[in-house]
């Protein structure tokens, strides 16, 4: 697998990965009724560095890095990761996160924070601590899961 900066030519493949996940409404606190244009505008916004993970020339995942807060919090970044369902369970999320930790440090960040990890997202809740993230907060019932109802959201943090 190789990871590189996303280009405009990657938009159709990024959309294939990101849109179904956002529209499922069970792992991201984002409007699940966004148009394709809105999905791309969100995932590739100017405040983000968006990357893609490729295997044999096919995009199997994507992630972004962005500043989590401004001012005195600008040294902490935030990331979002998505893996194609057909590539799920093959270690791509781990590789993208490991890559993001290196790139974030290169970009001058000193820590990474995940603001809203849905507690029912078992893959994320299992993987992020293995990569050094600590659960530093729990927001009881903060996410309205489409099938589970009120679900906790976790705040995770790791120094770089």
Legacy VTK file of the C-alpha trace (Angstrom):
# vtk DataFile Version 3.0
C-alpha trace
ASCII
DATASET POLYDATA
POINTS 160 float
0.000 0.000 0.000
1.138 3.523 -0.690
-0.246 6.751 0.733
-0.136 10.017 -1.175
-1.794 13.413 -1.291
-5.210 13.360 -2.905
-5.768 15.130 -6.209
-8.905 16.271 -8.024
-8.605 13.160 -10.188
-9.192 11.073 -7.037
-12.588 12.626 -6.292
-14.710 9.815 -7.833
-12.797 7.135 -5.885
-12.839 9.161 -2.661
-16.573 9.622 -3.075
-17.018 5.834 -3.455
-15.295 5.346 -0.089
-16.575 8.311 1.905
-20.181 8.857 0.774
-21.604 5.457 1.830
-19.954 5.692 5.241
-21.230 9.212 5.900
-24.673 8.313 4.606
-24.881 5.288 6.904
-24.857 7.785 9.770
-23.402 5.384 12.336
-19.745 6.453 12.715
-19.490 10.180 11.916
-21.510 13.024 13.412
-22.142 14.493 9.980
-25.386 15.124 8.095
-26.142 11.781 6.460
-28.188 13.455 3.706
-25.312 15.356 2.084
-25.057 15.586 -1.691
-21.964 14.209 -3.403
-20.656 17.775 -3.775
-21.154 18.391 -0.053
-19.360 15.143 0.829
-16.321 16.141 -1.228
-16.425 19.713 0.074
-16.336 18.328 3.617
-13.657 15.659 3.091
-11.382 17.816 0.937
-11.977 21.216 2.552
-9.219 23.816 2.310
-8.472 23.473 6.029
-7.547 19.808 5.549
-4.676 17.883 4.044
-6.434 14.960 2.351
-4.599 11.774 1.448
-5.466 8.507 -0.236
-4.218 4.977 0.341
-3.732 2.886 -2.780
-3.170 -0.779 -3.412
-2.392 -1.890 -6.961
-3.518 1.511 -8.268
-6.911 1.354 -6.544
-7.902 3.703 -3.730
-8.677 1.555 -0.685
-8.870 4.317 1.917
-8.549 7.996 2.594
-7.831 10.257 5.518
-7.398 13.902 6.357
-5.331 15.915 8.818
-6.454 19.310 10.043
-5.884 21.695 12.908
-8.223 20.728 15.735
-8.555 24.210 17.252
-7.143 27.652 16.578
-4.998 29.900 18.723
-3.565 28.189 21.776
-4.869 24.829 20.568
-3.362 25.010 17.085
-0.565 22.585 17.951
-3.110 19.727 18.164
-4.436 18.133 14.986
-7.499 16.053 14.205
-7.856 13.315 11.604
-10.634 11.332 9.991
-10.089 7.949 8.353
-12.192 5.814 6.051
-11.489 2.469 4.450
-13.353 1.013 1.507
-15.712 -1.732 2.697
-14.053 -4.185 0.284
-10.667 -3.434 1.914
-11.940 -3.595 5.495
-10.086 -5.785 7.977
-6.800 -5.764 6.062
-4.878 -3.260 8.198
-5.331 -0.194 6.020
-6.800 1.949 8.821
-3.789 1.106 10.984
-1.394 2.007 8.184
-3.206 5.280 7.474
-3.136 6.227 11.159
0.557 5.368 11.448
1.209 7.492 8.353
-0.839 10.361 9.795
1.167 10.313 13.024
4.379 10.819 11.038
2.892 13.465 8.734
1.291 15.346 11.623
4.629 15.616 13.358
6.247 16.775 10.107
3.534 19.439 9.834
4.507 20.721 13.287
1.700 19.284 15.370
2.524 18.099 18.885
-0.559 16.007 19.565
-3.533 14.388 17.845
-7.089 14.384 19.159
-10.135 12.481 18.011
-13.077 14.561 19.200
-16.007 12.226 18.707
-15.283 8.514 18.362
-18.620 6.750 18.470
-18.436 4.132 21.239
-20.282 1.571 19.088
-17.587 1.848 16.386
-15.821 -1.271 17.646
-13.023 -1.183 15.063
-11.971 2.360 15.996
-12.395 1.850 19.738
-10.209 -1.263 19.467
-7.523 0.146 17.132
-6.827 3.675 18.372
-5.609 2.645 21.862
-3.254 0.132 20.210
-1.699 3.116 18.421
-1.164 5.064 21.626
-4.429 6.981 21.979
-5.972 7.329 25.412
-9.649 7.794 26.092
-9.625 11.130 27.911
-13.355 11.739 27.935
-16.728 10.128 27.462
-19.775 12.061 26.319
-22.784 10.017 27.504
-25.474 9.671 24.847
-23.931 12.426 22.719
-24.507 10.633 19.410
-27.886 9.610 18.054
-27.086 6.319 16.334
-29.595 5.418 13.601
-30.331 1.968 15.075
-28.913 2.006 18.618
-30.278 5.388 19.695
-28.317 7.466 22.172
-24.721 6.274 22.092
-21.663 7.552 23.932
-18.930 9.412 22.089
-15.306 9.198 23.186
-12.574 11.812 23.103
-9.183 10.254 22.381
-5.790 11.929 22.602
-2.169 11.150 21.898
0.978 13.244 22.142
3.276 13.103 19.181
LINES 1 161
160 0 1 2 3 4 5 6 7 8 9 10 11 12 13 14 15 16 17 18 19 20 21 22 23 24 25 26 27 28 29 30 31 32 33 34 35 36 37 38 39 40 41 42 43 44 45 46 47 48 49 50 51 52 53 54 55 56 57 58 59 60 61 62 63 64 65 66 67 68 69 70 71 72 73 74 75 76 77 78 79 80 81 82 83 84 85 86 87 88 89 90 91 92 93 94 95 96 97 98 99 100 101 102 103 104 105 106 107 108 109 110 111 112 113 114 115 116 117 118 119 120 121 122 123 124 125 126 127 128 129 130 131 132 133 134 135 136 137 138 139 140 141 142 143 144 145 146 147 148 149 150 151 152 153 154 155 156 157 158 159
